[in-house]
């Protein structure tokens, strides 16, 4: 009996990448249907009870008719979709956190959900270090000013210059796949690395400490924790005040970890030297956002994980789990409710 698979790609993890990866694993036997979703040309959004999804329930239900396996990055797996698609058995999500899937409802309907942990770990780690360097050496500000005809030689004054990573202490809040790679890169620069993560054991040449100690000892603090109900607002005024004057705060994780007004206050007062960001309390940012007018903010629009390798990693990882599933083997990356 022919297995029907839906490859629901987008403009990043392209449908063609998913199809090629599935063919490499499965050959020509499965019938692969395709659906192109509009992300990121159109921002992801909530769909019914799931978040960060692309497309609609109706178009997914239509595409899933008679389909056993769906591979995607952002298609919305909702209670309504599950109820309307009784043939579906596997929903493979090509991202680290499958928030576009109602995992609990999927379990009730007998549908396995998988994800791709670590798919963008290298890209995000490299981007994090790029932001640290850009913030420490004032790259965005001086670039913009120089293009405007302003030569900022005054930045060579002692109280205006930034820090080197060699010999600096950098604190990482979160030590999963991304945090570990950031630590490895930083050690190559000659930095000392402190780690705070109650769920991960340190490995290599890093020191595990409590959060208060990490904040007090680090010239650079970088956030890499997954957002949960327990750590929402983890870094606020009191935590920033513990950091040494003139330090740098970086967030390439989730906007909910940080109190952005408190961070802007610390920049305005001179307590922080710079704030480097790839994630925000709302995305896209409002034109009225304080982050767009506070000096010392280095920002990118949630692009840390965006690399060609990330897209290929996602496609290969979901395809490998589809192959395991169809062979009757345990999948490698099942997501539990």
C-alpha positions as CSV (number, residue, x, y, z in Angstrom):
1,X,0.0,0.0,0.0
2,X,1.4,3.4,-1.0
3,X,2.3,5.7,1.9
4,X,1.2,9.3,1.5
5,X,3.4,12.0,2.9
6,X,2.8,15.7,3.0
7,X,5.8,18.0,2.7
8,X,4.6,21.4,3.9
9,X,7.6,23.7,3.5
10,X,8.0,27.5,3.4
11,X,10.5,30.0,2.1
12,X,13.3,28.9,4.6
13,X,12.9,25.2,5.0
14,X,11.8,24.9,1.5
15,X,9.3,22.2,0.3
16,X,11.9,21.1,-2.2
17,X,14.5,20.5,0.6
18,X,12.0,18.4,2.5
19,X,11.1,16.4,-0.6
20,X,14.8,15.8,-1.5
21,X,15.6,14.7,2.1
22,X,12.6,12.3,2.1
23,X,13.6,10.8,-1.3
24,X,17.2,10.3,0.0
25,X,15.8,8.3,2.9
26,X,12.9,6.6,1.3
27,X,13.5,6.3,-2.4
28,X,10.7,6.8,-4.9
29,X,8.0,4.6,-3.3
30,X,6.1,7.0,-1.1
31,X,3.6,9.4,-2.6
32,X,4.8,12.9,-1.5
33,X,2.3,15.7,-1.7
34,X,3.4,19.3,-1.2
35,X,2.1,22.5,0.4
36,X,4.0,25.8,0.3
37,X,3.4,28.0,3.4
38,X,4.1,31.8,3.3
39,X,6.5,32.2,6.2
40,X,8.6,34.4,6.5
41,X,7.1,36.5,3.7
42,X,4.1,36.6,6.0
43,X,5.0,36.5,9.7
44,X,4.0,33.4,11.7
45,X,1.0,33.9,14.0
46,X,-1.3,32.0,16.4
47,X,-3.7,29.5,14.8
48,X,-6.5,28.4,17.1
49,X,-4.8,27.0,20.2
50,X,-1.2,26.8,18.8
51,X,1.4,29.6,18.4
52,X,4.0,30.5,15.8
53,X,2.2,28.8,12.9
54,X,2.0,29.6,9.2
55,X,-1.0,28.9,6.9
56,X,-4.5,27.9,8.0
57,X,-6.3,24.9,9.5
58,X,-8.5,24.6,6.4
59,X,-5.7,24.4,3.8
60,X,-3.8,21.9,6.0
61,X,-6.9,19.7,6.5
62,X,-7.4,19.6,2.7
63,X,-3.8,18.8,2.1
64,X,-3.7,16.0,4.7
65,X,-6.6,14.0,3.2
66,X,-5.4,10.4,3.2
67,X,-1.9,11.3,4.5
68,X,-0.1,9.3,7.2
69,X,2.9,11.5,7.7
70,X,3.4,15.3,7.6
71,X,6.8,17.0,7.6
72,X,6.8,20.8,8.1
73,X,8.3,23.7,10.0
74,X,5.2,25.8,10.8
75,X,2.0,24.1,9.7
76,X,-0.6,24.3,12.5
77,X,-1.4,20.9,14.1
78,X,-4.6,21.8,16.1
79,X,-7.4,19.9,17.7
80,X,-9.5,20.7,14.7
81,X,-6.9,19.4,12.2
82,X,-6.4,16.3,14.2
83,X,-10.1,15.5,14.4
84,X,-10.5,16.0,10.6
85,X,-7.4,13.9,9.6
86,X,-7.8,10.4,11.1
87,X,-5.2,8.9,8.8
88,X,-2.4,11.1,10.2
89,X,0.1,9.1,12.3
90,X,3.3,11.2,12.4
91,X,3.7,15.0,12.4
92,X,7.4,15.8,12.1
93,X,8.3,19.5,12.9
94,X,11.6,20.8,11.6
95,X,12.3,23.2,14.5
96,X,13.5,22.9,18.1
97,X,10.3,23.8,19.8
98,X,7.1,22.5,18.1
99,X,4.8,25.2,19.5
100,X,2.8,25.1,16.3
101,X,1.7,21.6,17.3
102,X,-0.9,20.7,20.0
103,X,1.2,17.9,21.4
104,X,-1.3,16.9,24.1
105,X,-4.1,16.7,21.6
106,X,-1.9,14.7,19.1
107,X,-1.2,12.2,21.8
108,X,-4.9,11.7,22.4
109,X,-5.4,11.1,18.7
110,X,-2.5,8.7,18.5
111,X,-0.3,11.0,16.5
112,X,3.4,11.1,17.2
113,X,5.0,14.5,17.1
114,X,8.8,14.9,16.5
115,X,11.1,17.9,16.4
116,X,14.7,18.7,15.4
117,X,16.6,19.7,18.5
118,X,19.9,21.4,17.8
119,X,19.1,22.1,14.1
120,X,20.2,25.7,14.4
121,X,22.7,25.4,17.3
122,X,25.8,26.3,15.2
123,X,24.1,29.2,13.5
124,X,22.7,30.7,16.7
125,X,26.0,30.2,18.6
126,X,28.0,32.0,15.8
127,X,25.4,34.8,15.6
128,X,25.6,35.2,19.4
129,X,29.3,35.7,19.4
130,X,29.0,38.0,16.4
131,X,26.6,40.2,18.4
132,X,29.0,40.2,21.4
133,X,31.9,41.4,19.3
134,X,29.7,43.9,17.5
135,X,28.5,45.3,20.8
136,X,31.9,45.3,22.5
137,X,33.6,47.1,19.6
138,X,30.7,49.5,18.7
139,X,30.6,48.2,15.2
140,X,27.0,49.2,14.2
141,X,27.2,52.7,15.7
142,X,30.6,53.5,14.2
143,X,29.7,52.0,10.8
144,X,26.5,54.1,10.6
145,X,28.3,57.3,11.8
146,X,31.2,56.8,9.4
147,X,28.9,56.4,6.5
148,X,27.3,59.6,7.6
149,X,30.7,61.4,7.4
150,X,31.4,61.4,11.2
151,X,34.8,60.1,12.3
152,X,34.4,59.0,16.0
153,X,38.0,59.3,17.1
154,X,36.7,60.2,20.6
155,X,35.8,56.5,21.0
156,X,39.5,55.8,21.5
157,X,39.2,57.4,25.0
158,X,39.7,54.9,27.8
159,X,36.2,55.3,29.2
160,X,34.7,54.8,25.8
161,X,36.5,51.7,24.5
162,X,35.0,48.2,24.8
163,X,36.5,44.9,26.0
164,X,38.3,42.0,24.5
165,X,37.0,38.5,24.8
166,X,40.5,37.3,25.6
167,X,40.7,37.2,29.4
168,X,37.0,38.3,29.8
169,X,34.5,36.3,31.9
170,X,31.3,35.5,30.0
171,X,28.3,34.1,31.8
172,X,25.9,31.8,29.9
173,X,22.3,31.4,31.3
174,X,21.3,28.1,29.7
175,X,23.7,25.3,28.6
176,X,21.8,23.3,26.0
177,X,23.0,22.7,22.5
178,X,23.4,26.4,21.7
179,X,25.0,27.3,25.0
180,X,27.6,24.5,24.7
181,X,28.6,25.8,21.3
182,X,28.8,29.4,22.4
183,X,31.1,28.2,25.3
184,X,33.4,26.3,22.9
185,X,33.7,29.4,20.6
186,X,34.4,31.7,23.5
187,X,37.1,29.5,25.0
188,X,38.8,29.7,21.6
189,X,38.9,33.5,22.1
190,X,40.5,33.0,25.5
191,X,37.4,33.9,27.6
192,X,36.5,32.2,30.9
193,X,33.0,30.8,30.8
194,X,30.5,30.6,33.7
195,X,27.3,28.6,33.3
196,X,24.0,28.6,35.1
197,X,21.6,25.9,34.1
198,X,19.7,23.8,36.7
199,X,18.8,21.2,34.1
200,X,22.2,20.6,32.5
201,X,25.5,19.3,33.8
202,X,28.6,21.4,32.7
203,X,31.1,19.8,30.5
204,X,34.5,20.9,29.3
205,X,36.4,23.9,30.7
206,X,33.4,25.8,32.1
207,X,32.4,26.6,35.7
208,X,28.8,26.0,36.9
209,X,27.6,28.7,39.4
210,X,24.3,30.1,40.7
211,X,22.7,32.9,38.8
212,X,23.6,35.6,41.3
213,X,27.3,34.7,41.2
214,X,27.3,34.5,37.4
215,X,25.8,38.0,37.1
216,X,28.2,39.5,39.5
217,X,31.4,38.0,37.9
218,X,30.6,38.3,34.2
219,X,31.6,41.2,31.9
220,X,29.2,39.6,29.3
221,X,26.0,37.8,30.1
222,X,24.3,35.8,27.3
223,X,20.9,34.2,27.6
224,X,20.3,30.7,26.1
225,X,17.5,29.2,28.2
226,X,14.3,27.9,26.8
227,X,11.4,30.1,28.0
228,X,9.1,28.4,30.6
229,X,6.5,29.7,33.1
230,X,9.2,29.4,35.8
231,X,11.8,31.7,34.2
232,X,9.7,34.3,32.5
233,X,11.2,37.7,33.3
234,X,14.3,36.0,34.7
235,X,16.6,39.0,34.0
236,X,15.0,42.2,35.4
237,X,16.2,45.3,37.3
238,X,17.6,43.5,40.3
239,X,19.5,41.0,38.2
240,X,20.9,43.7,35.8
241,X,22.0,45.7,38.9
242,X,24.2,42.7,40.0
243,X,26.2,42.9,36.7
244,X,29.4,44.9,36.7
245,X,29.2,48.5,35.5
246,X,30.1,48.6,31.8
247,X,29.0,45.0,31.0
248,X,27.2,43.7,28.0
249,X,23.9,41.8,28.0
250,X,22.9,39.5,25.1
251,X,19.6,37.8,24.3
252,X,19.4,35.3,21.4
253,X,17.0,33.0,23.2
254,X,13.4,34.2,23.9
255,X,12.1,37.7,24.5
256,X,10.2,36.7,27.6
257,X,13.4,36.0,29.5
258,X,14.3,39.7,29.8
259,X,12.8,42.9,31.1
260,X,13.6,45.2,28.2
261,X,12.6,48.4,30.0
262,X,15.0,47.6,32.8
263,X,17.7,46.9,30.2
264,X,17.1,50.2,28.5
265,X,17.2,52.0,31.9
266,X,20.6,50.4,32.6
267,X,21.9,51.6,29.2
268,X,20.6,55.1,29.8
269,X,22.3,55.2,33.2
270,X,25.6,53.9,31.9
271,X,25.4,50.7,34.0
272,X,25.3,48.6,30.8
273,X,27.8,49.3,28.0
274,X,25.7,47.6,25.4
275,X,22.6,45.4,24.9
276,X,22.7,42.9,22.0
277,X,19.4,41.4,20.9
278,X,18.0,39.0,18.3
279,X,14.6,38.4,20.1
280,X,12.1,40.9,21.5
281,X,9.0,41.2,23.7
282,X,6.9,41.7,20.5
283,X,7.9,40.7,17.0
284,X,8.1,42.6,14.8
285,X,9.0,45.6,16.9
286,X,6.6,48.5,17.1
287,X,8.0,51.7,15.5
288,X,7.4,53.3,19.0
289,X,9.6,50.7,20.8
290,X,12.1,52.1,23.2
291,X,14.7,49.7,21.8
292,X,14.8,51.6,18.5
293,X,15.9,54.8,20.1
294,X,18.1,53.8,23.1
295,X,21.8,54.2,22.4
296,X,23.9,51.1,22.9
297,X,21.4,48.6,21.5
298,X,22.7,46.3,18.8
299,X,19.9,44.4,17.2
300,X,19.0,41.9,14.5
301,X,15.4,40.7,13.5
302,X,15.3,37.2,15.0
303,X,17.8,35.9,12.5
304,X,20.3,34.1,14.7
305,X,19.3,30.6,13.5
306,X,19.0,31.6,9.8
307,X,21.6,29.7,7.8
308,X,21.5,27.4,4.8
309,X,22.9,24.7,7.0
310,X,20.0,25.1,9.5
311,X,17.4,24.5,6.7
312,X,19.2,21.4,5.5
313,X,19.6,20.1,9.0
314,X,15.9,20.5,9.6
315,X,15.0,18.6,6.4
316,X,17.5,15.8,7.0
317,X,16.5,15.3,10.6
318,X,12.7,15.1,10.0
319,X,13.3,12.8,7.0
320,X,15.4,10.4,9.1
321,X,12.7,10.2,11.7
322,X,10.1,9.5,9.0
323,X,12.2,6.7,7.8
324,X,12.5,5.2,11.3
325,X,8.8,5.5,11.8
326,X,7.9,3.8,8.5
327,X,10.3,0.9,9.3
328,X,8.5,0.4,12.6
329,X,11.5,1.7,14.6
330,X,11.3,4.2,17.5
331,X,11.7,7.7,16.3
332,X,14.7,9.7,17.6
333,X,13.1,13.0,18.5
334,X,9.6,12.3,19.8
335,X,8.0,15.1,21.8
336,X,6.2,14.2,24.9
337,X,3.0,16.0,26.1
